[in-house]
Amino acid sequence: MTIPTANVSSLAHSASSSPAGSFPTSSSLASPIPARRVDLDWLRIAAFGLLIFYHIGMFYVTWGFHVKSSRASETIEPLMLLSNPWRLTLLFLISGVATRFMFDKMSPGAFVGSRMGRLLPPLVFGIFVIVPPQTYFQIVEALNYSGSIPDFYLHYVTASGHWRIDGEPLITPTWNHLWFVAYLIVYTLLIMGVGPLLKRLPAMLFRPLGSGPAIFVLPWIAMFAIRYLLDPVFPETHALFNDWGAHALYFSAFALGYAVAKHEAFFETAQRWRWLTLGLALLGWCVWVGPRIVGWTPPPGAAADIVGVAAREGQAWFAILACIGFARRHLRRDGPVRRYLTDAIFPFYIIHQTTIVAMGFYLDPLQLPLWLEASILVLSTIASCWIGYEIARRVGFLRPLFGLKPRPRAQQDVPQSA
């Protein structure tokens, strides 16, 4: 998070003045607002790291992905569903928090210029350099494409390939996994209009949200309504346009992060109830995934289906609260490792999926033992991300293309996050 570094060791570890077993009040949650949320820096690093491993898992499950293992199965799908409902929502919420801290320290013009300078170059570079190999290996595997790489690239950039997979057109140029960056750009611009309103919302709204039962109930209800009412009509596409279900969820999370960024009661309450929310998240996962494991899918609209959707969104929100709570309790220590990873994680995110697709494509025909193949895929993904980052941070013109700030004139290495 691009927030000035500060010592946050003075923060209280819990709202100890509230009686055990009761919800604390705003008056009992009096920790000062940190100048930098080191806990969320660590949580952002962990969430992007989880995303990378999730995409490695996508090669081995039955769900759609750009290339697939010939040995894909349902084996690890329940494990993947432990993070599926909440990992992206958490990232948008953290991005909203970071945006609030940055916006409060800049003029609107400087803020927009800074954010677009960090987000637009990686998106454009990704669309035309990082992502094309994913599409190439996808059409080779699915369509037995035999054209040359230059011929493919010409068709890719001019949207003239007319490739269809399972009857659906393959749109190019595309951003694939970089859709998160595109959505973040749009949400950053939107917050310029509603941000002042969010900051001035009456305390009667955010105090209950941050320090009472409403923190459990209200976001859960909103997420359930979005999933149950909008998702069937507007299934998630990551295509930006007509993706209203995704926007309703992700922009709401972004706006919530922006609104509560400096409402410390929210974070203290999440810390206080971290074990309860973790238990509720696991319970929601069991209720939602249980029928899948035994091979039963309730019909849409049935009571069991409604309960399943409610359980899924309960898992999502309670997992987010648990992550925030455990991070605030255990991840407030700063140091060189945090600074290095904060700088590195965005380039890792940009690079990782192309490596997974390419390596998966070439590894699968070898039919190595599955444990060995997966180990090679994991290690090669991590190695490519690390090598790519180390090259990018040392080469001036590459830095903005990977979301890194230009190197200061004094050549000091001061890592900053996207």
C-alpha positions as CSV (number, residue, x, y, z in Angstrom):
1,M,0.0,0.0,0.0
2,T,1.4,3.4,-1.0
3,I,1.1,4.9,2.5
4,P,4.0,6.7,4.2
5,T,5.8,4.4,6.6
6,A,5.3,5.0,10.3
7,N,5.9,3.2,13.6
8,V,2.6,1.6,14.6
9,S,3.9,-0.3,17.6
10,S,2.0,2.1,19.9
11,L,-1.4,0.7,18.7
12,A,-3.3,-1.3,21.3
13,H,-3.5,-5.0,20.5
14,S,-7.1,-5.3,21.4
15,A,-10.1,-3.4,22.7
16,S,-9.4,-4.7,26.2
17,S,-11.7,-2.2,27.9
18,S,-14.8,-3.9,26.6
19,P,-16.2,-6.7,28.7
20,A,-15.4,-10.2,27.3
21,G,-18.2,-11.6,25.2
22,S,-19.8,-8.2,24.4
23,F,-19.5,-6.0,21.4
24,P,-17.2,-3.0,22.1
25,T,-18.5,0.5,21.8
26,S,-16.9,3.2,19.8
27,S,-15.8,5.0,23.0
28,S,-13.9,1.8,24.1
29,L,-12.1,1.5,20.8
30,A,-9.7,4.4,21.0
31,S,-6.5,3.3,19.3
32,P,-4.9,6.0,17.1
33,I,-5.1,5.8,13.3
34,P,-1.8,4.4,12.0
35,A,0.1,6.5,9.4
36,R,0.7,3.2,7.5
37,R,-1.3,0.0,7.7
38,V,1.6,-2.5,7.8
39,D,-0.9,-5.2,8.7
40,L,-2.7,-4.7,5.4
41,D,0.6,-4.5,3.5
42,W,1.3,-8.1,4.8
43,L,-2.3,-9.1,4.1
44,R,-2.1,-7.8,0.5
45,I,1.1,-9.7,0.0
46,A,-0.5,-12.9,1.3
47,A,-3.7,-12.4,-0.8
48,F,-1.7,-11.9,-4.0
49,G,0.4,-14.9,-3.1
50,L,-2.7,-17.0,-2.5
51,L,-4.0,-15.8,-5.9
52,I,-0.8,-17.1,-7.6
53,F,-1.2,-20.5,-6.0
54,Y,-4.9,-20.5,-6.9
55,H,-4.1,-20.0,-10.5
56,I,-1.6,-22.9,-10.4
57,G,-4.5,-25.0,-9.0
58,M,-6.7,-23.9,-11.9
59,F,-4.4,-26.0,-14.2
60,Y,-5.4,-29.1,-12.3
61,V,-9.2,-28.7,-11.7
62,T,-12.1,-29.2,-14.0
63,W,-13.0,-25.5,-14.2
64,G,-12.3,-23.5,-17.3
65,F,-8.7,-22.2,-17.7
66,H,-6.5,-21.2,-20.6
67,V,-4.7,-24.6,-20.7
68,K,-5.6,-27.7,-18.7
69,S,-3.8,-30.7,-17.4
70,S,-4.8,-34.0,-19.0
71,R,-5.1,-35.3,-15.4
72,A,-7.4,-32.5,-14.2
73,S,-9.9,-33.7,-11.6
74,E,-12.2,-32.5,-8.8
75,T,-9.7,-33.6,-6.1
76,I,-8.5,-30.3,-4.9
77,E,-11.6,-28.3,-5.8
78,P,-13.0,-28.2,-2.2
79,L,-9.7,-26.8,-1.1
80,M,-9.8,-24.2,-3.8
81,L,-13.3,-23.2,-2.6
82,L,-11.8,-22.3,0.7
83,S,-10.6,-19.0,-0.8
84,N,-12.7,-18.7,-4.0
85,P,-15.5,-16.6,-2.5
86,W,-13.4,-13.9,-0.8
87,R,-9.8,-13.5,-2.1
88,L,-10.7,-10.9,-4.8
89,T,-13.2,-9.1,-2.6
90,L,-10.5,-8.8,0.1
91,L,-8.0,-7.3,-2.4
92,F,-10.5,-4.7,-3.6
93,L,-11.2,-3.8,0.1
94,I,-7.5,-3.4,0.8
95,S,-7.1,-1.3,-2.4
96,G,-9.9,1.0,-1.1
97,V,-8.1,1.5,2.2
98,A,-4.8,2.3,0.4
99,T,-6.7,4.7,-1.9
100,R,-8.1,6.6,1.1
101,F,-4.7,7.1,2.7
102,M,-3.2,8.3,-0.6
103,F,-6.1,10.5,-1.6
104,D,-6.0,12.3,1.8
105,K,-2.4,13.4,1.2
106,M,-2.7,14.6,-2.4
107,S,-4.7,17.0,-4.5
108,P,-7.2,15.3,-6.8
109,G,-5.1,16.0,-9.9
110,A,-1.9,14.7,-8.3
111,F,-3.8,11.7,-7.0
112,V,-5.2,10.7,-10.4
113,G,-1.9,11.3,-12.1
114,S,-0.1,9.1,-9.6
115,R,-2.6,6.3,-9.8
116,M,-2.9,6.3,-13.5
117,G,0.9,6.4,-13.8
118,R,1.1,3.2,-11.7
119,L,-1.8,1.3,-13.2
120,L,-2.2,2.2,-16.9
121,P,1.3,1.3,-18.1
122,P,1.3,-2.2,-16.6
123,L,-2.2,-2.8,-18.1
124,V,-1.3,-1.7,-21.6
125,F,2.1,-3.5,-21.4
126,G,0.4,-6.6,-20.1
127,I,-2.3,-6.7,-22.8
128,F,0.3,-6.5,-25.7
129,V,3.3,-8.3,-24.2
130,I,2.6,-10.4,-21.1
131,V,-0.9,-11.8,-22.0
132,P,-0.5,-12.8,-25.7
133,P,1.4,-16.0,-24.9
134,Q,-1.6,-17.2,-22.8
135,T,-3.9,-16.8,-25.8
136,Y,-1.3,-18.5,-28.1
137,F,-1.0,-21.6,-26.0
138,Q,-4.7,-21.7,-25.5
139,I,-5.5,-21.8,-29.2
140,V,-2.7,-24.3,-29.9
141,E,-4.2,-26.7,-27.2
142,A,-7.9,-26.1,-28.0
143,L,-7.8,-25.5,-31.8
144,N,-4.5,-27.1,-32.9
145,Y,-3.4,-23.7,-34.2
146,S,-0.3,-24.2,-36.4
147,G,0.4,-20.6,-37.6
148,S,3.6,-18.9,-36.9
149,I,4.0,-16.7,-33.8
150,P,4.3,-13.5,-35.8
151,D,1.1,-14.5,-37.7
152,F,-0.6,-15.2,-34.4
153,Y,0.5,-11.9,-32.9
154,L,-0.7,-9.9,-35.9
155,H,-4.2,-11.5,-35.6
156,Y,-4.1,-11.0,-31.9
157,V,-3.5,-7.3,-31.9
158,T,-5.8,-6.6,-34.8
159,A,-8.7,-8.7,-33.4
160,S,-8.8,-10.6,-36.7
161,G,-8.1,-14.1,-35.5
162,H,-11.8,-15.1,-35.3
163,W,-10.9,-17.9,-33.0
164,R,-13.8,-19.8,-31.2
165,I,-13.5,-22.2,-28.3
166,D,-16.5,-24.3,-27.4
167,G,-18.5,-22.0,-29.7
168,E,-17.6,-18.8,-27.9
169,P,-15.5,-16.2,-29.6
170,L,-12.0,-15.6,-28.2
171,I,-11.8,-11.8,-27.8
172,T,-8.4,-10.2,-28.5
173,P,-6.5,-8.1,-27.5
174,T,-7.4,-9.1,-24.0
175,W,-6.3,-8.5,-20.4
176,N,-7.0,-12.0,-19.0
177,H,-5.8,-12.0,-15.3
178,L,-5.0,-8.3,-15.5
179,W,-8.7,-7.5,-15.4
180,F,-8.2,-6.6,-11.7
181,V,-6.0,-3.7,-12.8
182,A,-8.6,-2.5,-15.3
183,Y,-11.3,-2.6,-12.7
184,L,-9.1,-0.8,-10.2
185,I,-8.5,2.0,-12.6
186,V,-12.2,2.5,-13.1
187,Y,-13.0,2.3,-9.4
188,T,-10.2,4.8,-8.6
189,L,-11.8,7.3,-11.0
190,L,-15.3,6.6,-9.6
191,I,-14.1,7.2,-6.0
192,M,-13.2,10.7,-7.0
193,G,-16.9,11.5,-7.1
194,V,-18.2,9.6,-4.1
195,G,-15.1,9.6,-1.9
196,P,-16.0,12.9,-0.2
197,L,-19.5,11.6,0.6
198,L,-18.1,8.4,2.0
199,K,-15.8,10.3,4.3
200,R,-18.6,12.5,5.6
201,L,-21.1,9.8,6.2
202,P,-22.7,10.3,9.6
203,A,-20.8,8.6,12.4
204,M,-24.1,6.8,13.3
205,L,-23.6,4.6,10.3
206,F,-19.9,3.7,10.6
207,R,-19.7,3.4,14.3
208,P,-22.2,0.6,14.4
209,L,-20.5,-1.0,11.4
210,G,-17.1,-0.9,13.1
211,S,-18.0,-1.7,16.7
212,G,-21.2,-3.8,16.9
213,P,-23.2,-6.7,15.5
214,A,-23.8,-4.8,12.2
215,I,-20.2,-5.6,11.2
216,F,-21.4,-9.2,10.9
217,V,-24.8,-8.7,9.4
218,L,-25.0,-5.8,7.0
219,P,-22.1,-6.6,4.6
220,W,-23.2,-10.3,4.6
221,I,-26.8,-9.3,3.7
222,A,-25.5,-7.0,0.9
223,M,-23.2,-9.7,-0.5
224,F,-26.0,-12.3,-0.4
225,A,-28.4,-10.0,-2.3
226,I,-25.8,-9.3,-5.0
227,R,-24.9,-12.9,-5.4
228,Y,-28.5,-14.2,-5.4
229,L,-30.2,-11.4,-7.4
230,L,-27.6,-10.1,-9.8
231,D,-25.2,-13.1,-10.4
232,P,-27.8,-15.2,-12.3
233,V,-28.6,-12.2,-14.6
234,F,-25.1,-10.8,-14.9
235,P,-22.6,-13.7,-14.4
236,E,-19.1,-12.6,-13.7
237,T,-17.1,-12.0,-17.0
238,H,-14.2,-9.7,-16.1
239,A,-15.0,-7.9,-19.4
240,L,-15.8,-4.6,-17.7
241,F,-18.9,-3.8,-19.7
242,N,-22.1,-5.5,-18.6
243,D,-20.4,-7.1,-15.7
244,W,-22.8,-5.5,-13.2
245,G,-22.9,-8.3,-10.7
246,A,-19.1,-8.2,-10.3
247,H,-19.1,-4.4,-10.1
248,A,-21.8,-4.4,-7.5
249,L,-19.6,-6.6,-5.3
250,Y,-16.1,-5.4,-6.0
251,F,-16.9,-1.6,-6.1
252,S,-18.8,-2.0,-2.9
253,A,-15.8,-3.7,-1.3
254,F,-13.5,-1.0,-2.6
255,A,-15.8,1.8,-1.3
256,L,-16.2,0.1,2.0
257,G,-12.4,-0.1,2.4
258,Y,-12.2,3.6,1.5
259,A,-14.9,4.5,4.0
260,V,-13.5,2.5,7.0
261,A,-9.8,3.1,6.3
262,K,-9.5,5.6,9.1
263,H,-12.3,4.2,11.3
264,E,-10.1,2.2,13.7
265,A,-13.0,0.6,15.5
266,F,-13.6,-1.5,12.4
267,F,-10.2,-3.0,12.6
268,E,-10.2,-3.4,16.3
269,T,-13.6,-5.2,16.2
270,A,-12.3,-7.5,13.5
271,Q,-9.3,-8.3,15.7
272,R,-11.4,-8.9,18.8
273,W,-13.7,-11.3,17.0
274,R,-11.2,-13.0,14.7
275,W,-11.6,-16.5,16.1
276,L,-15.4,-16.3,15.9
277,T,-15.3,-15.0,12.3
278,L,-12.8,-17.7,11.4
279,G,-15.2,-20.4,12.8
280,L,-18.2,-18.9,11.0
281,A,-16.2,-18.8,7.7
282,L,-15.3,-22.5,8.1
283,L,-18.9,-23.3,8.9
284,G,-20.1,-21.4,5.9
285,W,-17.6,-23.4,3.7
286,C,-18.9,-26.7,5.1
287,V,-22.5,-25.8,4.4
288,W,-21.8,-24.5,0.9
289,V,-19.3,-27.2,-0.2
290,G,-20.8,-30.2,1.6
291,P,-23.5,-30.9,-1.0
292,R,-20.8,-30.6,-3.8
293,I,-18.7,-33.2,-2.1
294,V,-21.5,-35.8,-2.0
295,G,-22.4,-35.0,-5.6
296,W,-25.7,-33.2,-4.9
297,T,-26.6,-29.8,-6.5
298,P,-29.8,-28.3,-5.2
299,P,-32.1,-26.9,-7.9
300,P,-32.0,-23.1,-8.3
301,G,-34.5,-21.3,-6.1
302,A,-34.9,-24.2,-3.7
303,A,-34.5,-23.6,0.0
304,A,-31.2,-25.6,0.0
305,D,-29.9,-23.4,-2.8
306,I,-30.8,-20.2,-1.0
307,V,-29.1,-21.6,2.2
308,G,-26.0,-22.5,0.0
309,V,-25.7,-19.0,-1.4
310,A,-26.1,-17.5,2.1
311,A,-23.5,-19.8,3.4
312,R,-21.1,-19.0,0.6
313,E,-21.4,-15.2,1.2
314,G,-21.2,-15.8,4.9
315,Q,-17.9,-17.7,4.3
316,A,-16.7,-14.8,2.2
317,W,-17.4,-12.0,4.6
318,F,-16.4,-13.8,7.8
319,A,-13.1,-14.9,6.1
320,I,-12.4,-11.3,5.2
321,L,-13.0,-10.2,8.8
322,A,-10.9,-13.0,10.1
323,C,-8.0,-12.1,7.8
324,I,-8.2,-8.5,8.8
325,G,-8.4,-9.4,12.5
326,F,-5.5,-11.9,12.5
327,A,-3.4,-9.5,10.4
328,R,-4.0,-6.6,12.8
329,R,-3.1,-8.9,15.8
330,H,0.0,-10.6,14.3
331,L,1.3,-8.7,11.3
332,R,2.2,-5.3,12.5
333,R,6.0,-5.7,12.5
334,D,7.8,-3.9,9.8
335,G,11.2,-4.6,8.2
336,P,13.2,-5.2,5.0
337,V,11.3,-8.4,4.1
338,R,7.9,-6.5,4.2
339,R,9.4,-3.7,2.2
340,Y,10.9,-6.0,-0.4
341,L,7.7,-8.0,-0.8
342,T,5.5,-5.0,-0.9
343,D,7.5,-3.8,-3.9
344,A,7.7,-7.2,-5.6
345,I,4.1,-8.5,-5.3
346,F,2.6,-6.4,-8.1
347,P,5.2,-7.5,-10.7
348,F,4.8,-11.1,-9.4
349,Y,1.0,-10.7,-10.1
350,I,1.7,-9.4,-13.6
351,I,4.1,-12.2,-14.6
352,H,2.8,-15.3,-12.9
353,Q,-0.1,-16.5,-15.1
354,T,1.8,-16.4,-18.3
355,T,4.4,-18.7,-16.7
356,I,1.7,-21.1,-15.4
357,V,0.1,-21.3,-18.9
358,A,3.4,-21.8,-20.8
359,M,4.9,-24.3,-18.3
360,G,1.7,-26.2,-18.0
361,F,1.4,-26.5,-21.7
362,Y,5.0,-28.0,-22.0
363,L,4.9,-30.1,-18.9
364,D,1.7,-32.0,-19.5
365,P,2.9,-34.1,-22.5
366,L,5.8,-35.3,-20.4
367,Q,3.4,-37.1,-18.0
368,L,5.8,-36.8,-15.1
369,P,4.6,-38.0,-11.7
370,L,2.0,-35.6,-10.6
371,W,3.8,-34.4,-7.5
372,L,6.9,-33.7,-9.5
373,E,5.1,-31.9,-12.3
374,A,3.2,-29.7,-9.7
375,S,6.5,-29.0,-7.9
376,I,8.2,-27.9,-11.1
377,L,5.2,-25.7,-12.0
378,V,5.2,-24.0,-8.6
379,L,9.0,-23.5,-8.5
380,S,9.2,-22.2,-12.1
381,T,6.4,-19.8,-11.5
382,I,8.0,-18.4,-8.3
383,A,11.4,-18.3,-10.1
384,S,10.1,-16.4,-13.1
385,C,8.3,-13.9,-11.0
386,W,11.4,-13.3,-8.8
387,I,13.8,-13.0,-11.8
388,G,11.3,-10.8,-13.7
389,Y,11.0,-8.5,-10.7
390,E,14.7,-8.3,-10.1
391,I,15.3,-7.4,-13.8
392,A,12.4,-4.9,-13.9
393,R,13.5,-3.0,-10.8
394,R,17.0,-2.5,-12.1
395,V,16.1,-1.3,-15.6
396,G,14.7,2.2,-15.6
397,F,12.3,2.0,-18.5
398,L,10.9,-1.3,-17.3
399,R,9.9,-0.1,-13.8
400,P,6.7,1.7,-14.8
401,L,5.7,-1.2,-17.1
402,F,5.7,-3.5,-14.0
403,G,3.9,-1.0,-11.7
404,L,7.1,0.3,-10.0
405,K,7.8,3.9,-9.3
406,P,10.6,5.5,-11.3
407,R,13.9,5.2,-9.6
408,P,14.8,8.3,-7.6
409,R,17.6,10.4,-8.9
410,A,19.7,9.5,-5.9
411,Q,19.3,5.9,-7.0
412,Q,17.9,5.0,-3.6
413,D,15.9,1.8,-3.4
414,V,12.7,2.8,-1.6
415,P,10.2,0.0,-2.3
416,Q,6.6,1.1,-2.8
417,S,3.5,-0.9,-3.6
418,A,1.0,-0.5,-6.3
